[in-house]
Amino acid sequence: MNLEEFVIALPKAELHLHIEGTLEPEMMFELARRNAVPLPWDSVEATRVAYDFSNLQSFLDLYYAGAAVLLHEQDFHDLALAYLERAHADGVVHAELFFDPQTHTLRSVPFSTVLDGLERACVEAQQRWGMSTRLIMSFLRHLSEEDGFATLDEARPHLHRLHGVGLDSSELGHPPSKFERLFAECRRLGLPVVAHAGEEGPPEYIFEALDLLQSQRIDHGVRASEDPALMARLAREQIPLTVCPFSNVRLRVFDTLAEHNLKTLLDAGLNVSINSDDPAYFGGYVAQNYIDTAAALSLSRAEIKRIARNSLQASFVSDAQRRPWLERLDSLPD
């Protein structure tokens, strides 16, 4: 089988996916019409031109403008189901979806509206395709820790429906230490912790995410390669890095995929997976991230399988649920 067929055949987990970042221009305009929400662009084509952003902040400005069309439970259901169908076609057997409630509650969309729509799509994906899913509530780091505590209070009646908490949005100037008390409370409530660190922010942010937030995974983490001690720790402790190659190139962390340090991280023994982050904005879903990155870095099929294995091993599921996926993975030739 060719590379594309091989990648799609791999059972894999997607662990770094912002559901709001799967809003394709076509759906954005469909929901804008449905909900009578004005957009700053007059066509799908004009929106795609706007997707030529230059850094994280210019991307986030576009991201939040697009999210304005998401108002009702059905909108969140439709958004999530469209992503899950695409992920299933890419060979994803398990997806852990980040969602940003503050993006919506600040627009007076109730927390329960967001969660109900996403959860209903996850149930439907299980019924249709046998997909496994988890929902991870992310806090926006450009807002205050007090805002985060208010969001956690809104989430308290629904904690049994959440599978973890994360930290995302503008990284520079908003270190993990800003949210130390909030994440301590989340851990006290029994919620697993993940955190974005080390994409635009320095290696010190990764140390803070590990030591102060006690993050079980680091989302991105590519700047770890700047600190030998951090690299050694990540390899020794096998802390997963959920790397997003297309995102890193589009946000100018690396100029090209060929310059990406994923293989360097892999060769150093780190637990690295490939994910799509915000695929509607960054130019491709998870299988395309695998295919293009493998080609650019001359990854062997054994290395590609290792990356898929890492994704399954790092997921928030039981060993019993993970076992048949790993057996399928092992049955594929290198």
C-alpha positions in Angstrom: 0.0 0.0 0.0 1.2 3.6 -0.6 1.9 6.1 2.1 -1.6 7.6 2.1 -3.3 4.1 2.4 -0.8 3.1 5.1 -1.5 6.2 7.2 -5.3 5.9 6.9 -5.1 2.2 7.8 -3.3 3.0 11.1 -5.6 3.0 14.1 -4.7 6.3 15.8 -5.9 8.8 18.4 -6.2 12.5 17.9 -5.3 14.2 21.2 -4.8 17.8 20.2 -7.9 19.1 18.4 -9.9 22.3 19.1 -13.4 21.6 17.9 -14.0 25.3 17.2 -10.9 25.1 14.9 -12.7 22.6 12.6 -15.2 25.3 11.5 -14.8 25.2 7.7 -15.8 28.4 5.8 -18.7 26.6 4.2 -20.2 25.6 7.5 -19.4 29.1 8.9 -21.5 30.7 6.2 -24.2 28.1 6.6 -24.5 28.7 10.3 -24.3 32.5 9.8 -27.3 32.3 7.5 -29.2 29.9 9.8 -28.6 32.1 12.9 -28.7 35.6 11.1 -25.1 36.4 12.3 -23.2 39.0 10.2 -19.7 38.0 9.1 -16.8 40.3 8.2 -16.4 38.5 4.9 -18.9 38.5 2.0 -18.1 35.0 0.6 -16.5 31.7 1.4 -13.6 32.6 -1.0 -13.0 35.9 0.9 -12.9 33.9 4.1 -10.3 31.5 2.7 -8.1 34.5 1.8 -8.4 35.8 5.4 -7.0 32.4 6.5 -3.5 33.6 5.4 -2.5 34.8 8.9 1.0 35.4 10.1 1.1 34.5 13.8 -0.8 33.0 16.6 -2.6 36.2 17.5 -3.8 37.0 13.9 -5.1 33.4 13.7 -6.9 33.8 17.0 -8.6 37.0 15.9 -10.0 35.1 12.9 -10.8 32.1 15.1 -12.9 34.1 17.5 -14.7 36.0 14.7 -15.8 32.7 13.1 -17.0 31.2 16.5 -19.6 33.9 16.6 -21.9 31.8 14.4 -22.1 29.0 17.0 -25.2 29.8 19.1 -27.4 26.8 19.6 -27.0 23.2 20.6 -27.6 22.0 17.0 -24.7 24.2 15.8 -22.2 22.5 18.2 -23.6 19.1 17.3 -23.2 19.8 13.6 -19.7 21.1 14.0 -18.5 18.2 16.1 -20.2 15.5 13.9 -18.6 16.9 10.8 -15.2 16.7 12.4 -15.8 13.2 13.7 -16.9 11.9 10.3 -13.7 13.3 8.8 -11.6 11.9 11.5 -13.1 8.5 11.1 -12.3 8.6 7.4 -8.7 9.4 8.4 -8.4 6.2 10.6 -9.0 7.9 13.9 -10.4 5.4 16.4 -10.4 7.8 19.4 -10.6 11.6 19.5 -10.2 13.8 22.5 -11.9 17.1 21.7 -10.8 20.4 23.3 -13.6 22.9 23.6 -13.4 26.5 24.9 -16.5 27.3 26.9 -15.4 30.9 27.6 -15.4 31.7 23.8 -19.2 31.0 24.0 -20.3 32.0 27.5 -18.8 35.4 26.9 -21.4 35.7 24.1 -24.2 34.6 26.5 -24.3 31.0 25.0 -25.0 28.8 28.0 -22.3 26.3 29.1 -24.9 23.4 28.9 -25.8 24.4 25.3 -22.2 23.9 24.2 -21.7 20.6 26.1 -25.0 19.1 25.1 -24.4 19.6 21.4 -20.8 18.2 21.5 -21.8 15.3 23.7 -24.7 14.4 21.4 -22.4 14.3 18.4 -19.9 12.1 20.3 -22.7 9.6 21.1 -23.8 9.6 17.4 -20.2 9.0 16.3 -20.0 6.0 18.6 -23.2 4.6 17.2 -22.4 5.2 13.5 -18.7 4.4 13.4 -17.7 2.9 16.7 -15.5 5.9 17.5 -14.4 6.6 21.0 -14.3 10.2 22.2 -13.5 12.3 25.2 -14.3 16.0 25.9 -11.6 18.2 27.5 -12.6 21.7 28.7 -9.9 24.3 28.0 -9.4 27.6 29.7 -8.4 30.6 27.7 -5.1 31.8 29.0 -5.4 35.4 27.8 -8.3 35.8 30.3 -7.7 36.0 34.0 -7.5 33.1 36.5 -10.6 34.5 38.1 -12.5 34.1 34.8 -11.2 30.5 34.8 -12.6 29.9 38.3 -16.0 31.3 37.1 -16.0 28.9 34.2 -15.1 26.0 36.5 -18.1 26.9 38.7 -20.3 26.7 35.6 -18.9 23.3 34.8 -19.3 21.8 38.3 -22.8 20.3 37.6 -21.3 18.6 34.5 -18.0 17.3 35.8 -19.1 13.7 35.3 -19.4 14.5 31.5 -15.8 16.0 31.3 -12.6 14.0 30.9 -10.0 16.6 31.6 -9.1 20.3 31.5 -6.6 22.1 29.3 -5.0 25.5 28.8 -4.9 27.2 25.4 -5.1 30.5 23.5 -2.4 33.2 23.3 0.8 31.7 24.9 3.3 34.5 25.1 2.9 36.6 28.2 0.5 34.1 29.8 2.7 31.4 31.5 1.1 28.3 33.1 2.0 29.8 36.5 -0.8 32.3 36.0 -3.3 29.4 36.5 -1.6 27.4 39.3 -4.5 27.8 41.8 -7.1 27.0 39.1 -5.4 23.8 38.0 -4.9 22.7 41.6 -8.6 23.0 42.1 -9.2 21.0 38.9 -6.9 18.3 40.1 -8.7 18.2 43.5 -11.9 17.6 41.6 -10.3 14.6 39.9 -9.9 16.1 36.4 -6.8 15.1 34.4 -4.7 18.1 33.3 -3.2 18.9 29.9 -1.7 22.2 28.8 -0.4 24.0 25.8 3.2 25.0 26.3 6.3 25.5 24.2 5.0 26.4 20.8 5.4 30.2 20.8 6.4 30.2 24.5 9.8 29.2 25.8 10.9 25.9 27.4 10.3 27.5 30.8 6.6 27.3 30.1 6.9 23.5 29.6 8.6 23.2 33.0 5.8 25.3 34.6 3.1 23.2 33.0 4.8 20.1 34.4 5.8 21.3 37.8 3.1 23.8 38.7 0.0 22.5 36.8 1.1 18.9 36.9 0.1 18.4 33.3 -0.1 14.8 32.2 0.5 15.8 28.5 2.1 18.8 26.9 0.3 20.2 23.9 2.8 21.3 21.3 6.1 21.3 23.3 8.3 21.6 20.3 10.6 24.2 21.9 11.7 21.6 24.4 14.5 20.9 21.9 16.1 24.2 23.1 16.8 22.8 26.6 18.8 19.6 26.9 17.7 19.0 30.5 14.1 19.3 29.5 14.6 16.9 26.6 16.2 14.4 29.0 13.3 14.7 31.4 10.6 14.3 28.8 12.3 11.2 27.4 12.9 9.7 30.9 9.4 10.3 32.1 7.7 9.6 28.7 5.5 12.7 29.0 3.4 12.8 25.8 3.9 15.8 23.4 0.9 16.3 21.2 2.6 17.9 18.2 0.8 19.7 15.4 3.1 20.0 12.4 0.8 22.0 10.1 0.0 24.4 12.9 3.7 25.0 13.7 4.4 25.9 10.1 1.4 28.1 9.6 2.2 30.0 12.8 5.9 30.4 11.7 7.4 28.3 14.5 9.1 26.5 11.6 9.4 27.9 8.1 8.7 24.5 6.4 7.8 21.0 7.3 11.3 19.9 6.3 12.7 22.0 9.1 10.3 20.7 11.7 12.0 19.1 14.7 9.5 16.2 15.1 12.1 13.6 14.0 14.7 15.1 16.4 12.2 14.7 19.2 11.4 11.2 18.1 15.0 10.2 17.8 15.7 11.5 21.3 13.1 9.0 22.6 10.3 11.4 23.3 6.7 10.3 23.3 5.5 12.3 20.3 2.2 12.1 18.4 0.8 13.9 15.4 -2.4 15.9 15.5 -4.2 18.6 13.5 -4.9 21.3 16.1 -7.3 23.6 14.1 -7.5 21.8 10.8 -9.9 24.1 9.1 -7.5 27.0 9.5 -4.2 25.2 9.2 -4.8 23.3 5.9 -5.4 19.7 6.8 -6.8 17.1 9.0 -4.8 14.5 10.9 -4.1 12.0 8.1 -2.7 14.8 5.9 -0.5 15.9 8.8 0.9 12.4 9.0 1.4 12.0 5.3 3.0 15.4 4.6 5.2 15.3 7.7 6.4 11.7 7.0 7.3 12.7 3.4 9.1 15.9 4.4 11.1 14.3 7.2 11.6 10.9 5.4 10.0 9.0 8.3 10.1 5.2 8.0 6.9 3.3 8.3 8.2 1.9 11.6 8.5 5.5 12.8 5.0 6.4 11.6 3.6 3.3 13.5 5.5 4.4 16.6 3.8 7.9 16.4 0.4 6.3 16.0 1.2 3.9 18.9 2.2 6.9 21.0 -1.1 8.6 20.4 -3.0 5.5 21.6 -0.8 5.0 24.6 -1.2 8.7 25.6 -5.0 8.7 25.3 -7.3 8.9 28.4 -8.7 5.4 27.9 -8.2 2.1 29.8 -5.7 -0.5 28.8 -8.6 -2.8 27.9 -10.1 -0.3 25.5 -6.7 0.4 24.0 -5.6 -3.2 23.5 -7.5 -4.1 20.3 -6.3 -0.9 18.7 -2.7 -1.8 19.4 -3.2 -5.3 18.1 -4.6 -3.9 14.9 -1.6 -1.5 14.7 0.9 -4.3 15.3 -0.7 -6.4 12.5 0.2 -3.8 9.9 3.6 -4.4 8.1 6.3 -1.8 8.6 
